Amino acid sequence: MTPSTAPAPNTAVTTSVTRRIPHGSKHEFLTWTERGIALAQRYPGFLGGGWLRSPTVPDHYHIVYRFRSHHDFDRWLTSGDRRSWAEGAPHTATDTTTTRLTGVEGWFDHRPAHAPVPRW
């Protein structure tokens, strides 16, 4: 990003991570995910988070975090709490996509015009 296109440091940021979860690993994965969200809630600027199951790919889950600013998000991202939590990730979960957005525009950029809107 060039300085003229870089988001303002006080712009809210949403991060979505898509993970593939093999059959039979859902409970372990969701328990770990909920622990991570509970940790993130303790950090300044955390606005919310959660997980969604893909409506089209049953073994894909989307984990979403939202922070008030890039600074707040980076503080969480580089924290020892997050590092310790991430090291305990279920070995069966595989990251497939990570997206960092500053507005709602990116949520719809990659969808073909004829595709239905997801139910979630």
C-alpha positions in Angstrom: 0.0 0.0 0.0 1.2 3.5 -0.8 0.8 6.2 1.9 -2.1 7.7 -0.1 -4.0 4.5 -0.1 -3.1 3.2 3.4 -6.1 3.1 5.8 -6.2 5.6 8.6 -4.8 4.2 11.8 -8.1 4.9 13.6 -10.1 3.0 11.0 -11.9 -0.1 12.4 -10.5 -3.4 11.1 -12.2 -6.7 10.6 -10.2 -9.9 10.2 -11.6 -13.1 8.9 -9.7 -16.4 9.0 -11.1 -19.4 7.1 -10.1 -22.8 8.5 -10.8 -26.3 7.2 -11.9 -28.7 10.0 -11.9 -32.4 9.3 -15.0 -34.4 10.2 -15.0 -35.2 13.9 -12.9 -32.2 15.0 -15.7 -29.6 15.3 -16.0 -29.7 19.1 -12.2 -29.3 19.7 -11.9 -26.6 17.1 -14.9 -24.6 18.4 -13.7 -24.8 22.0 -10.3 -23.5 21.0 -11.9 -20.7 18.9 -14.1 -19.6 21.8 -11.1 -19.5 24.1 -9.3 -17.2 21.6 -12.3 -14.9 21.3 -12.5 -14.7 25.1 -8.9 -13.7 25.2 -9.3 -11.0 22.6 -12.2 -9.6 24.5 -9.7 -8.5 27.2 -7.8 -6.3 24.8 -8.6 -2.6 24.3 -10.5 -1.8 21.2 -12.0 -5.3 20.7 -15.5 -4.8 19.2 -16.6 -8.4 18.8 -15.9 -11.7 17.2 -17.4 -15.1 16.4 -17.4 -17.9 14.0 -19.6 -19.0 11.1 -19.8 -22.3 9.3 -19.6 -22.0 5.5 -23.0 -22.6 4.0 -21.4 -24.1 0.8 -18.3 -26.0 2.2 -19.4 -27.9 5.3 -15.8 -28.4 6.7 -14.9 -24.7 6.4 -15.4 -22.3 9.3 -14.9 -18.5 9.3 -13.6 -16.9 12.4 -14.1 -13.1 12.5 -12.5 -10.5 14.8 -13.3 -6.8 14.8 -11.2 -4.1 16.4 -11.6 -0.3 16.8 -8.3 0.5 15.1 -5.3 -1.1 13.4 -3.3 -0.2 16.5 -5.7 -2.1 18.7 -5.7 -5.1 16.4 -1.9 -5.2 16.1 -1.6 -5.1 19.9 -3.7 -8.3 20.0 -2.0 -9.9 17.1 1.5 -9.5 18.6 0.5 -10.3 22.2 1.9 -13.2 24.2 -1.7 -14.2 25.0 -2.5 -14.6 21.3 0.8 -16.4 20.6 0.2 -18.9 23.4 -3.4 -19.5 22.3 -2.4 -19.9 18.6 0.3 -22.5 19.6 -2.5 -24.6 21.1 -4.4 -24.7 17.8 -5.9 -28.1 17.0 -3.5 -29.9 14.7 -6.5 -30.9 12.5 -7.4 -27.3 11.6 -5.9 -25.9 8.4 -5.9 -22.2 7.6 -7.1 -21.6 4.1 -7.6 -17.8 3.8 -7.0 -14.8 6.0 -8.6 -11.4 5.1 -8.1 -8.1 6.7 -10.7 -5.4 5.9 -11.4 -1.9 6.9 -14.9 -1.6 5.7 -17.8 -3.7 4.4 -16.8 -3.3 0.8 -14.5 -6.3 0.8 -17.1 -8.7 1.9 -18.7 -8.7 -1.5 -15.8 -8.1 -3.9 -15.1 -11.8 -4.7 -18.6 -13.1 -5.3 -19.8 -13.7 -8.9 -22.9 -11.7 -9.8 -25.1 -14.8 -10.1 -24.1 -16.4 -6.7 -26.7 -16.3 -3.9 -26.0 -14.4 -0.8 -24.9 -16.7 2.1 -27.6 -17.3 4.7 -25.1 -16.4 7.5 
